[in-house]
Amino acid sequence: MLERIREGSQGPWAMAIIALIVLSFVFAGVSSYVSSSGSSAAAEVNGEPISQQDVERAYQAQRARLESQFGEGISALFSDENYLRDFRMNVLDRLIADTLIEQKAKELGMRVSDKQIRDAITAMPEFQTDGVFDNERYLMLLRQNGFQPSGFRDYMRQQMTREQLSRAVQASDFSLPEEVSLAHRLQGQTRNADYLIVDSAPFAASVELSDEEVEAFYQENISRFDTQEKVNLAYVTLAVDDLKANVTVSEDEVEQEYQDNIALYKTTEERRISHILIEFGDDKDAAKEKAESLLSEVEQGADFATLAEQNSADTFSAENGGDLDFISAGMMDPAFDEAAFAIASVGDTSEVIETEFGYHIIKLTDIKPVEVTPLAEVRDEIEAQLLTDKATDEFYALQSEMANLAFEVPDTLEDVAGAVNGKIKETGLVTAAAVPAALNVPAVTSKMFDPDFIDEALNSDVIELSNDKVVVIRVIGHEPQRTQSLDEVRTQILAQLRARKAQEAAAEWADNVVEQVQAGESPELTIGDVTLEWQSKEAIARNSNELPRNLVDTVFTLSTEAGNNLEVAKLGSGDVGVVRLTAVNMPEALGEEELASLKQQLMTNYSQANYQSFIDSLRSAAEVTVNL
């Protein structure tokens, strides 16, 4: 076979195809083969792209914030494709809004000064230690997040310029004293009312239902009688934690682990460094000459801190005499790092060192020597880690055995369970929305409701639930989605129709009571063997839960005027209420502090609404293309 392939690859057809490919590279260029022809932008705003990477970073950041706030409960939402799509679109909409604001700010000529940026950075708690700006922490966090100081200043300038306009729009709103007073009167108002609760049950006995009504209700609401697909899943799990009881760790192993990894229990040498930075500017030679001149002054006894304050381009450290606080090896630029750790004694300075930032003169001001943590302090930690390591080794060995047995004996989980000394568990018949939390991961839920997997009724591969837990599953029971027949739901429909008609009859009776009261008559309030009596309630608030919700909502629609003070309300319970407004109680005047708080609340509501309107107007006038 290989000989035939070799001969074919040298034939005239093969050579012609190769020639065409070569020509296409010549005329189209290699880049057309290795780059996508589509746009890499998730959206464009007036021609300015928002990259897919920007959306992904914003998505990950927002998701991380939600997960840190709500924990694992939010993870189930992100396994829902519809929720995930909407969430990503909301993230993109926010990025589009930010871009529109930024473009408008530039159009209006808004600017942020260097001093404003510096003040903002030094005030950020992320860069502070014990409430004081920490230059070492500042530089470390920038490096961890892929920023250079100059790049971060540009980023801050962009953010602060955008926030200037945002604040200007939101700060332009105000609330008038009469608005605040009216809002207080409406929010704090309470009402007195008389009411009747008319039980619909006595009316149910006289309700008559025909087969035609039942059939019509069934056909009109047929989607309500669709069942959800259900699956009964058998499964066997294996977890590292389950295996820790089967392994032991000796004292010799703990000692050996400690010695083999002694570097982990040593602190690294730290050096406190001060520096003077001279940036290259337009004349690199002049910059070097200036740095060497300053070094000469230092060597002749000039005060290093004073020279740093007067000459260093690193303005943050310059304010502290060039102090960068303690650094460890690898934290700084390689050339800077090497020079700092080559200084022999505290108080000595380096030669002029060149880095990508400019020329540096480095002074060693303090040293924290290496310290070793005794074994006694870390014994428990090492033992726990060794137990985990041994259990993990056993976990991977058994996981491999599970995979083999699940494949070799595909129609039962007995062998898989026996291999790991586990039990076969079942979920019972569950819908996709009711999968047990331990199995509610996309890899399982997508598999258990896969039609092919259900039809085959065989074992799955080993599925990873987490880094230290796996499962093998099989479907042992299945109820497909279907529409229940009329006979199956007839009793349910009859109950619903009877309850509806009973409530309608109760409402008709209540309407008659209202008509009689409004006519100045005294209605008979007897239903069967029960005589109703008016109940009274004072100081009903808008958010009161002492009365049925619909009754409270209704009483706040009424007037104290005769003819407009009485109304019937259908209640969520299936009963009916009759409510009569008897008085409106105005709240007491607010004190200055409460008045100011309500005013601020109104202004916040106004500003948020107006800001969104401003964004909407910018977007309607912009050319926005969404490719996400």
Buried (B, 14 or more C-beta within 10 A) or exposed (E): EEEEEEEEEEEEEEEEEEEEEEEEEEEEEEEEEEEEEEEEBBBBBEEBBBBBEBBEEBBEEBBEEBBEEEEEEBBBBBBBEEEBEEBBEEBBBBBBBBBBBBBBBBEEEBEBEEEBBBEBBBEEEEBBEEEEBBBBBBBBBBBEEEBEBEEBBEEBBBBBBBBBBBEEBBEEBEBEEEBBBEBBEEEBBBBBBBBBBBBBBBBBEEBEEEEEBBEEBBEEEEEBBEEEBBBBBBBBBBBBEBBBEEBEBEEEBBEEBBEEEEEEBEEEBBBBBBBBBBEBEEEEEEBBBBBBEBBEBBEEEEEBBEBBBEBBBBEBBBBBBBBBBBBBEEBBBEEBBEBBBEBEEEEEBBEBBBBEBBBBBBBBBEBEEEEEBEBEEBBEEBBEBBBBBBBBEBBEEBBEBBBBBBBEBBEBBEBBBEBBEBEBBEBEBBBBEEBEEBBBBEBBBEBBBBEEBBEBEBBBBBBBBEEBBBBBBBBBBBEEEEBBEBEEBBEEBBEBBBBBBBBBBBBEBBBEBBEEBEEEEEBEBEBEEEEBEEEEBEEBBBEBEEBBEBBBEBBBEBEEEEEEBBBBBBBEBBBBBBBBBBEBEEEEEBEEEEBEEBBEBBBEEBBEEBBEEBBEEBBEEBEBBBBB
